[in-house]
Amino acid sequence: MGTRLLPRDLTELYAHALVVEREAAKRFVELERYMRDAGMDHIADEFQSIGKEEREQYELLAVGTCGREMPKLSPWEYAPHFLGPQAGVARAPRTVREALTLAIALERRTQNFYVDVAEHTTDDTMCALAADMAADESRHIARLERLLAREPDPQAAVAGEGDVLRLKT
């Protein structure tokens, strides 16, 4: 069985984080557009806000690594965590719940990547950066989960729910 590929040093972690955060920002732009097109502006606003945070994170990383030679990464390096361009939104979500569920899954994959790095590195600086990035993803997940909890689940509705059955006498 093959070994999971994780960044070996801080430069590689920065290179991965740049790709991860750039892709996350793109995904939230897509999800925002889908929700605006569906007239779900309150959800679109949340996607826009999280997307802005992802874009700002990317920009901070880009400024912090400016002038450094970054390693080139191939999309197959993301396979263990399903990150990278192939993890984009393939089709428009059909419901708000589906859009939120997709966003949560995407954020969890990113969080899992950072947690995996933090747990498997011996470099304290890499561990701290990865843990901080994972915490950012945790905050996004919590926001999205709160929104999901407010959305009615049509699958949970049971036919006749709320009806009072008459007792046979």
C-alpha positions in Angstrom: 0.0 0.0 0.0 1.3 3.5 -0.8 2.2 6.2 1.6 0.1 9.3 2.0 1.9 12.3 0.7 2.1 15.3 3.1 4.2 18.4 2.9 7.7 17.6 4.1 8.7 21.2 5.0 7.2 24.6 5.5 7.7 25.7 1.9 5.7 22.6 0.7 3.0 23.4 3.2 2.8 26.9 1.9 2.6 25.7 -1.6 -0.3 23.3 -0.7 -2.1 25.9 1.3 -1.9 28.3 -1.6 -3.6 25.8 -3.9 -6.1 24.7 -1.2 -7.2 28.3 -0.3 -7.4 29.5 -3.9 -9.6 26.5 -4.8 -11.8 27.1 -1.7 -12.3 30.7 -2.7 -13.4 29.6 -6.2 -15.8 27.0 -4.9 -17.5 29.5 -2.7 -17.9 31.9 -5.6 -19.6 29.1 -7.5 -21.9 28.2 -4.6 -22.7 31.9 -4.1 -23.7 32.2 -7.7 -25.9 29.1 -7.6 -27.7 30.4 -4.5 -28.2 33.9 -6.0 -29.6 32.4 -9.2 -32.0 30.4 -7.0 -33.1 33.5 -5.1 -31.6 32.3 -1.9 -29.7 35.6 -1.1 -29.3 34.9 2.6 -27.3 31.7 1.9 -25.5 33.4 -1.0 -24.4 36.2 1.4 -22.9 33.6 3.8 -21.1 31.8 0.9 -19.8 35.2 -0.2 -18.6 36.0 3.3 -16.8 32.6 3.7 -15.4 32.9 0.2 -14.1 36.4 1.0 -12.3 34.9 4.1 -10.8 32.1 1.9 -9.6 34.7 -0.6 -8.1 36.8 2.1 -6.3 33.8 3.5 -5.0 33.0 0.1 -3.8 36.6 -0.4 -2.0 36.6 3.0 -0.3 33.4 2.0 0.6 34.8 -1.4 2.1 38.0 0.1 3.9 35.9 2.8 5.5 33.7 0.1 6.2 36.4 -2.4 9.7 36.1 -3.8 10.2 32.5 -2.6 10.6 29.7 -5.0 7.6 27.4 -4.4 7.5 23.8 -5.4 5.3 22.8 -8.3 2.4 20.5 -7.2 0.5 18.1 -9.2 -3.3 17.5 -8.7 -2.7 13.8 -7.9 -0.9 14.9 -4.8 -4.3 15.9 -3.4 -6.0 12.6 -4.0 -5.8 11.5 -0.3 -7.9 14.5 0.7 -9.8 15.1 -2.6 -8.5 18.6 -2.9 -7.4 20.5 -5.9 -9.2 21.5 -9.1 -11.0 18.2 -9.4 -13.0 18.9 -6.2 -14.9 21.8 -7.7 -18.7 22.0 -7.7 -19.6 19.7 -10.6 -23.2 20.7 -10.9 -25.6 23.2 -9.4 -27.0 22.1 -6.1 -30.7 21.4 -6.3 -31.6 22.7 -2.8 -30.2 24.9 -0.1 -29.5 21.8 2.1 -27.6 20.2 -0.8 -25.5 23.4 -1.3 -24.7 23.6 2.5 -23.9 19.9 2.7 -21.5 20.2 -0.2 -19.9 23.3 1.3 -19.5 21.5 4.6 -17.9 18.4 2.9 -15.5 20.6 1.0 -14.5 22.5 4.2 -14.1 19.2 6.1 -11.7 17.8 3.4 -9.6 20.9 3.7 -9.7 20.7 7.5 -8.7 17.0 7.4 -5.7 17.9 5.3 -4.5 20.5 7.7 -5.1 18.3 10.7 -3.3 15.4 9.0 -0.3 17.7 8.5 -0.4 19.0 12.0 -0.5 15.5 13.5 2.2 14.0 11.3 4.9 16.6 11.3 7.8 16.9 13.7 8.4 20.6 12.8 6.8 22.8 15.4 6.3 25.7 12.9 4.5 23.5 10.4 2.4 22.0 13.2 1.4 25.5 14.4 0.5 26.8 10.9 -1.4 23.7 10.0 -3.3 23.7 13.3 -4.2 27.4 12.8 -5.4 26.7 9.2 -7.5 23.7 10.5 -9.1 26.0 13.2 -10.1 28.5 10.4 -11.8 25.6 8.6 -13.5 24.6 11.8 -15.0 28.0 12.2 -16.4 27.9 8.6 -17.8 24.4 9.2 -19.5 25.6 12.4 -21.1 28.5 10.5 -22.3 26.2 7.7 -23.6 23.7 10.1 -25.7 26.3 11.9 -27.2 27.4 8.6 -27.9 23.8 7.7 -29.7 23.2 11.1 -32.0 26.1 10.2 -33.0 24.7 6.9 -36.0 22.4 6.8 -35.3 18.8 5.8 -38.0 17.6 3.5 -36.8 14.0 3.9 -37.5 14.3 7.7 -41.2 15.1 7.1 -43.4 12.1 7.5 -46.7 11.8 5.7 -49.5 12.8 8.1 -47.1 14.2 10.7 -49.0 16.3 13.0 -52.3 14.6 12.2 -54.3 13.3 15.1 -55.5 9.8 14.7 -58.8 9.0 16.2 -58.9 6.2 18.7 -61.2 3.3 17.9 -63.9 3.0 20.5 
